[in-house]
Amino acid sequence: MLIGSAMMPHGNPVLKPEDEETRKLAEGLKEIGREFSKADLYVLISPHNVRMSDVLGVIMAENLISWLGFGEVQLPGEYKTEKELAREIYQRAKAKGLPVVDINFASLSGEYSRFPLTWGELIPLHFLEKRPVVLLTPARKVSRETLVKFGEVVGEVLEEYDKKAAFIASADHAHAHGNGPYGYAPEAKEYDELIMRIIKENRLKKLLEIPDELISKALPDSYWQLLVLYGVLKKVPMKVKLAEYACPSYFGMGVALFVRE
């Protein structure tokens, strides 16, 4: 059963907040951790594991190992994959004709079946009690409708599963707020404000109306995961319990928690 869903950032500032908005963001992440302590496992979709343009991925490696930090921050950790659930998500998505692949490394199972975790996974997981994980990866060149349908499959499978699950979209927003490697674009603020309004109003269907040009200029790292989140919530409707935003650096970050009615 799906007990809750969340949007969680993966930017380093949430680990050591230096301003009030980011502190509120970190408090929101801790609230998600308390809410998700009821879960037996997590399903997490992250843009910073294997990168594929045209297909979605389900990680089948048995062991998920901390490998790469970011900005000189290392978060050690080792997690087990909930392989039965990962296999069901993959097979159900495949049966529905979605462009999805199963991914492993070195060995099909056992000690040498390993896959690296980066900041995209480790920062959200840092705020959660340790549980088995199913790791998913989005794709930016599949259609919006495909991403939503994949989320619907995930929602269906989690709702039918005999353990309590929480779904997490690891997502930072626009990366063009200035003072960073991607420069400045006014569309960054526009995108972030629009996304947070959509989240707070719990009208994720509006994500489908965001123009490609706005997304392209704002340089977000959230849009595709949020479409999958929308698909999950289409199958298991939830209410918004909290939503916070901060932009302490060149990229925006948002926290949102969805719980069952």
C-alpha positions as CSV (number, residue, x, y, z in Angstrom):
1,M,0.0,0.0,0.0
2,L,1.2,3.5,-0.8
3,I,1.2,5.6,2.4
4,G,2.6,8.8,1.0
5,S,4.5,10.6,-1.7
6,A,7.0,13.4,-1.6
7,M,9.1,15.8,-3.7
8,M,12.5,16.1,-2.0
9,P,15.5,18.2,-3.2
10,H,19.0,16.9,-3.5
11,G,21.0,20.1,-3.2
12,N,23.7,20.4,-0.5
13,P,22.3,23.6,1.1
14,V,19.6,21.5,2.9
15,L,22.3,19.7,4.9
16,K,23.6,22.8,6.5
17,P,21.0,25.6,6.0
18,E,22.4,29.1,6.2
19,D,19.1,31.1,5.8
20,E,15.6,31.0,7.1
21,E,14.0,29.7,3.9
22,T,16.4,26.8,3.7
23,R,16.0,26.0,7.3
24,K,12.2,25.7,6.7
25,L,13.0,23.4,3.8
26,A,15.2,21.2,6.0
27,E,12.4,21.1,8.6
28,G,10.0,20.0,5.9
29,L,12.4,17.2,5.0
30,K,12.5,16.1,8.6
31,E,8.7,16.1,8.7
32,I,8.7,13.8,5.6
33,G,11.2,11.6,7.5
34,R,8.8,11.3,10.4
35,E,5.8,10.6,8.1
36,F,7.7,8.0,6.1
37,S,9.0,6.2,9.2
38,K,5.7,4.3,8.9
39,A,6.9,2.9,5.5
40,D,8.5,-0.5,5.0
41,L,10.3,0.7,1.9
42,Y,10.9,3.6,-0.5
43,V,10.5,4.0,-4.2
44,L,12.8,6.8,-5.4
45,I,13.1,8.3,-8.8
46,S,16.3,10.3,-9.3
47,P,17.8,12.1,-12.3
48,H,21.4,11.5,-11.1
49,N,21.9,7.8,-11.4
50,V,22.2,6.1,-14.8
51,R,21.4,8.7,-17.5
52,M,19.3,7.6,-20.4
53,S,17.5,9.8,-22.9
54,D,15.0,7.5,-24.5
55,V,14.1,4.8,-21.9
56,L,13.1,4.7,-18.3
57,G,15.1,2.5,-15.9
58,V,14.4,0.2,-13.0
59,I,17.5,-0.6,-11.0
60,M,17.7,-4.3,-10.2
61,A,21.1,-4.5,-8.5
62,E,20.8,-6.0,-5.0
63,N,23.1,-3.6,-3.3
64,L,22.9,0.2,-3.6
65,I,26.2,1.7,-2.5
66,S,27.2,5.3,-1.7
67,W,29.8,6.3,-4.4
68,L,29.8,10.0,-5.3
69,G,29.3,13.0,-3.1
70,F,28.8,16.6,-4.4
71,G,30.5,19.8,-3.4
72,E,32.9,18.0,-1.1
73,V,30.0,16.5,0.9
74,Q,30.0,12.7,1.3
75,L,27.1,10.8,2.6
76,P,28.0,7.2,3.3
77,G,25.3,4.6,3.0
78,E,24.4,1.1,1.8
79,Y,20.9,0.1,0.9
80,K,19.2,-3.1,-0.2
81,T,16.9,-3.2,-3.3
82,E,13.4,-4.5,-2.7
83,K,13.9,-6.7,-5.8
84,E,10.4,-8.3,-5.9
85,L,8.8,-4.9,-6.1
86,A,11.4,-3.6,-8.6
87,R,10.7,-6.6,-10.8
88,E,7.0,-6.1,-10.6
89,I,7.2,-2.4,-11.6
90,Y,9.5,-3.3,-14.6
91,Q,7.3,-6.2,-15.8
92,R,4.1,-4.2,-15.4
93,A,5.5,-1.2,-17.3
94,K,6.9,-3.5,-20.0
95,A,3.6,-5.2,-20.4
96,K,1.9,-1.9,-21.0
97,G,4.3,-1.1,-23.8
98,L,6.3,1.6,-22.0
99,P,10.0,2.2,-22.9
100,V,11.6,0.7,-19.8
101,V,14.7,-1.3,-19.1
102,D,15.9,-3.3,-16.1
103,I,19.5,-2.4,-15.0
104,N,22.0,-4.4,-13.0
105,F,25.8,-4.5,-12.8
106,A,28.4,-7.2,-12.5
107,S,26.2,-9.9,-11.1
108,L,22.5,-10.7,-11.1
109,S,22.4,-11.1,-7.3
110,G,24.5,-11.4,-4.2
111,E,27.5,-9.4,-3.0
112,Y,28.7,-8.4,-6.4
113,S,25.4,-7.1,-7.6
114,R,26.1,-3.4,-6.9
115,F,25.0,0.0,-8.1
116,P,26.3,3.4,-7.1
117,L,24.3,6.1,-5.3
118,T,25.0,9.8,-5.9
119,W,23.7,13.0,-4.2
120,G,20.5,12.6,-6.2
121,E,19.6,9.6,-4.0
122,L,21.7,10.1,-0.9
123,I,20.5,13.6,0.1
124,P,16.8,12.6,0.2
125,L,17.6,9.3,1.9
126,H,19.7,11.2,4.5
127,F,16.4,12.5,6.0
128,L,14.7,9.1,6.1
129,E,15.0,6.1,8.3
130,K,16.9,3.3,6.6
131,R,14.7,1.0,4.6
132,P,15.0,-1.1,1.4
133,V,14.7,1.0,-1.8
134,V,13.5,0.7,-5.4
135,L,15.5,3.1,-7.5
136,L,14.0,4.4,-10.8
137,T,15.5,6.8,-13.4
138,P,13.5,9.2,-15.6
139,A,14.1,10.0,-19.3
140,R,13.9,13.4,-20.8
141,K,13.2,12.5,-24.4
142,V,10.2,10.3,-23.9
143,S,6.8,12.0,-24.1
144,R,5.1,13.7,-21.2
145,E,2.3,11.2,-21.5
146,T,4.7,8.3,-21.2
147,L,6.2,9.7,-18.0
148,V,2.7,10.0,-16.5
149,K,1.7,6.5,-17.6
150,F,4.9,5.2,-16.0
151,G,3.8,6.9,-12.8
152,E,0.4,5.3,-13.0
153,V,2.0,1.9,-13.3
154,V,4.2,2.7,-10.2
155,G,1.1,3.8,-8.3
156,E,-0.9,0.7,-9.2
157,V,1.9,-1.6,-8.2
158,L,2.6,0.1,-4.9
159,E,-1.1,0.2,-4.0
160,E,-1.4,-3.5,-4.6
161,Y,1.9,-4.4,-2.8
162,D,1.6,-6.1,0.6
163,K,4.1,-3.8,2.3
164,K,3.8,-0.1,3.1
165,A,5.6,2.0,0.5
166,A,6.5,5.7,0.1
167,F,7.2,7.3,-3.3
168,I,9.8,10.0,-3.6
169,A,10.6,12.3,-6.5
170,S,14.2,13.6,-6.1
171,A,14.0,17.0,-7.7
172,D,15.7,20.4,-7.7
173,H,14.1,23.1,-9.8
174,A,15.5,25.8,-12.2
175,H,19.3,26.1,-12.4
176,A,19.4,29.5,-14.0
177,H,19.0,31.8,-11.1
178,G,22.4,33.3,-11.6
179,N,25.8,33.1,-9.7
180,G,26.3,29.6,-11.0
181,P,27.6,27.6,-14.0
182,Y,24.4,28.0,-16.0
183,G,24.1,31.8,-16.0
184,Y,21.0,33.8,-15.4
185,A,17.5,33.5,-17.1
186,P,14.4,35.3,-15.8
187,E,12.5,32.1,-16.7
188,A,14.1,30.4,-13.7
189,K,12.0,32.3,-11.2
190,E,8.9,32.0,-13.4
191,Y,9.3,28.2,-13.6
192,D,9.9,27.8,-9.9
193,E,6.9,29.9,-8.9
194,L,4.7,28.1,-11.3
195,I,5.8,24.7,-10.1
196,M,5.3,25.6,-6.4
197,R,1.9,27.0,-7.2
198,I,0.9,23.8,-9.0
199,I,2.1,21.8,-6.0
200,K,0.4,23.9,-3.3
201,E,-2.9,23.8,-5.2
202,N,-2.5,20.1,-5.8
203,R,-3.2,20.5,-9.5
204,L,-0.4,18.5,-11.0
205,K,-2.3,18.0,-14.2
206,K,-1.2,21.6,-14.9
207,L,2.3,20.3,-15.4
208,L,1.3,19.1,-18.8
209,E,0.6,22.7,-19.9
210,I,4.1,24.1,-19.1
211,P,5.6,25.3,-22.4
212,D,8.8,23.5,-23.7
213,E,10.5,26.9,-24.1
214,L,10.0,27.8,-20.4
215,I,11.5,24.4,-19.4
216,S,14.4,24.8,-21.8
217,K,15.4,28.3,-20.6
218,A,14.8,27.7,-16.9
219,L,17.0,24.5,-16.8
220,P,15.1,22.6,-14.2
221,D,16.1,19.2,-12.8
222,S,12.5,18.4,-11.6
223,Y,10.0,18.4,-14.4
224,W,10.3,14.8,-15.6
225,Q,10.2,13.3,-12.1
226,L,7.2,15.4,-11.3
227,L,5.3,14.0,-14.2
228,V,5.9,10.5,-12.8
229,L,4.7,11.8,-9.4
230,Y,1.6,13.1,-11.1
231,G,1.0,9.6,-12.5
232,V,1.4,8.1,-9.1
233,L,-1.1,10.5,-7.6
234,K,-3.6,9.9,-10.4
235,K,-3.8,6.3,-9.2
236,V,-3.7,7.1,-5.5
237,P,-5.1,10.6,-4.8
238,M,-3.6,12.4,-1.8
239,K,-3.7,15.8,-0.2
240,V,-0.9,18.2,0.3
241,K,0.4,18.3,3.9
242,L,3.3,20.7,3.4
243,A,5.1,22.6,0.7
244,E,8.2,24.8,1.1
245,Y,10.6,26.5,-1.3
246,A,14.1,28.1,-1.1
247,C,16.7,29.3,-3.5
248,P,19.9,29.8,-1.5
249,S,22.1,29.2,-4.6
250,Y,21.8,29.2,-8.4
251,F,19.1,26.5,-8.3
252,G,15.7,26.4,-6.6
253,M,14.6,23.7,-4.2
254,G,11.2,22.6,-3.1
255,V,9.8,20.2,-0.5
256,A,6.3,18.7,-0.7
257,L,4.6,16.0,1.2
258,F,1.4,14.3,0.0
259,V,-0.6,12.0,2.4
260,R,-3.7,9.9,2.0
261,E,-7.1,11.6,2.5
